[in-house]
Amino acid sequence: MARYTGAVCRMCRREGQKLFLKGERCYSDKCSFTNRKAPKSEVPAAPGQHGQSRKKVSNYGMQLREKQKVRRYYGLLEKQFAKYYEMADRKQGMTGPNLLSLCESRLDNVVYRLGLASSRAEARQLVVHGHYTVNGKRVNIPSFLVHEGDVIAVCEKSRTSEKFKAVTEANSARPVPMWLEYNPEKMEAKVVRMPNRDDIDYEVQENLIVEYYSK
């Protein structure tokens, strides 16, 4: 399974906003995005030797940055993200919201949203190791797309492990999205409806992504 293995904190600095890629570290004083801020700037400089320079961003540059931001937020590679765009474009409705809904419907994202992992990277790893079930069947594919009515749960053997006890306790305060119904005692959740645009809790201009792929 192909995945990005480089430094992740530089991604936040490149996009100019926190993408919360490292779990608890992103909320602590160790966060590189916060530590590298310039005295008179709200965001740190972009990584690299030319990161300090200010350049005028073209329309294409804005579209590219928005696409990269969402792709990195969900931990997707370019080919996979482009595939989701094609799927969203074929679906009924607006392509931009459809694309975000598909990304939100990934099993690794659902696990993260439920607080059953500290980050999407950790959620992806735990899914690959077979710690979760969908409708009673073990699923080890992070890109598995859930649907309305699906029931996602932690495997019975995994529920009693110290790892899951620590993870669920650390993320117990994380709000669960309205499109998911979660039972913390059973470590089980049901997809009551598919996610829509109002459920996206981070700043994104999906119209720029549509413009990027429409060229």
N, C-alpha and C positions, 0 to 999 in steps of 0.2 A: 504494500500500500504506500503510494507516494505521499510525502508530507514535507513541509518546510522544517528544516532542522537548524536554521541560523538563529541569531539573536532576535528576540521578539520586542524588547523595549524600544528598539530603534524604529519599529513600525509605528508606534504611537507618536514618536517625535516627528516622523516623516509626514504623518497625516495631520499633525497639529491638534490632536485630541486623544484622550484616553480611550483605548479599545478594550481595556480590562482583560488582557491576555494571560496574566500571571496570577490570577486569583487574589488571595489575601494581600500579596505584596503590593498590588495596585492601590490598596486602601491604606497602606502604611507609609511611614516616613522614608522607607527605602525605595519608593517609586522613582524611577529615573526620570519620568516625565515631569515630576514636581521638582526634583533636585536640580535639573539642568535648565530651569527657567532663567532667562536673562533678567536683570534687575528691573527693567522697564517694560518687560514683555509678559503677556499672559501665557504664552506657550514657549517651549524651548526651541532652539534652532534645529533645523533638520539635520540628520546625521551626515557625516562626510566632511571633507575639507572645504567644500563650497557651501555648507549648510548655513553659514552666517550671512551670505550674500542675499540681498533682496531682489527678486526678479518679478517682473510683471507676468502674471499667469494668463495665458490665452484661454479661449473658450474650450479648446480641446484639452488643455491642461486641467481645467476645472472638472471636466467630464472624467478624465483619467483618474484624478485624485479621488473622486467620489466612488468610482468603481473599485479602485484599490482599497479604499477604506472599508467598504462593505465586505469585500472578499476577504480581507484580513481579519475583520471582526468575527466572521464565522469560521475562519481557519481553512479557507478553500483555496485550491490551486486554480490557475487561470482556466485550464481546459474544463474543469468541473463547473466553475462559475458560469462560463459561456454556455455550457449545456443547460444549466438552470434557466438562463435567459431564454434559450430557445424553447424550453418547456413552458415558461411563463408567457411567451409571445403567442404560443398556440392555444393557450387556455382562454376561456371566455372572460372578458373583463379587461381592466387596465393592466398593461404589462408590468409597470413598475411595482405596484402593490402585489401583483401575483408573484414577482420575483422574490420580494421580501418574505412573503408567506411561505414559499418553498424553502427558503433558507431557515426560517423559524421552525419548519416542520421536521427538520432532520433530527434523528434520534439523539445524537450527541448534544444538540442544542436543547432538546426537551429535558434531557438528564440534567444539564447545567441549570436550566430555568427552574427546575424543581428543587435545586439545592442539594442534589445527590452527587455533586462534584464541585470542586472549588473553581475550576476554569473549564473552558470548552476543550482545551488540550487534555486535561485530566479526564474529562467525560469521554473523549474519544478513546483514550487508552483503556478505560474501564469497560467500555462497550466492546472493544476488540477482545478483551479478556473474558467476555461472556458473563458479566455480572448482572445483566438486565434481561427481562423478558417482555415481549409484546403479545398480548392476548394468550398468555400462558406458554408461549414458545420462546426459547432463548434466541436472541438476535445479537450477532457480533459484527454487524455492519454499521458503522457510524453514520453513513449517508442514507440509511433506511428512512423513508418518509412515512410519518404516522398519518392516520386519517381519523376523521370524526368517529367516535365510538371506541377507538383503540384503548386498551388498558396497558399502561407501562408500569412495571414493578421491578424491584430488586429481587434477584434470585434468593430463594429461601436460605440457602447455605451462606450467602454473603451478608444477610441481614444481621447476623450475630457477630460478625468480624469487628475487630477494634477499628479497622480502617473506616468502615462505613459509620460506625458510631461517632468517630471523631469528625468526619466530614459533615454529617447531618447536624451535629451539634454546632459546628462552626458556621454553618450556613442557614441555621434555623430562622434567622431574622430576614432572610431574603424574601421579598414578596413573590408570590406565585402568580403568573399571568392569569387573566380572567378566562382564557380559553382552555385552561387546565384545571381539573378538580383533584386536589391532592389530599390523601389520607396519610399523615406522617406516621401514625402508629403501625400501619401495614406497609409503609414505604411503597405506596401504590397510587397511581394517578390515572385519571380518565380524560381523554380528549373530548370535551363537551362540544366544541366547535372548532373550525379551522381558524388560525390567526388571521386578523385583518390589519389594515393600515394603522388603526388606532392602537393596536397592541404593541407597535414598535416603539420602544422606550429610549431610543438613541437618535441623535440628530442625523438625518440623511435626506438628500434630495434625489430621490430615485429617478426623477425625470432626466437628470443629467446622465444617469447610467443608460437609460433608454436612448438618449441622443448619441451616446458613445457607440453603442452597438448598431445604431441605425445608419451609420455612415457607409 
